[in-house]
Amino acid sequence: MNPGYKLVGNAQYPQIAQDYERTFNVLKTLPCDVFLGAHGDYYGMEAKFARIKPGGANPFIDGEGYKSYVAEREQAFREELKRQSPRP
């Protein structure tokens, strides 16, 4: 998530945290063979491109990389949500 997102007490988007939760739940159910994203560093584009060899395995086929990325982003979300949540 981008810096500055207000997850708790957001008057303009009260359900933002719930929408993030829903998004992560959906992302974890989607099948993914080729992991791509809006930015190359999301999925290691340069390193994968460098590994392309004629007749070799396609490094962009990376379902496990997708799962790891989603898990890492979900963990970052949960940490930020906890940080923003009132302490009991």
Secondary structure, DSSP 8 states (H G I E B T S, - for coil): --TT---SS-TT-TTHHHHHHHHHHHHTTS--SB---SSGGGTTHHHHHHT--TTS--TTB-HHHHHHHHHHHHHHHHHHHHHHS---
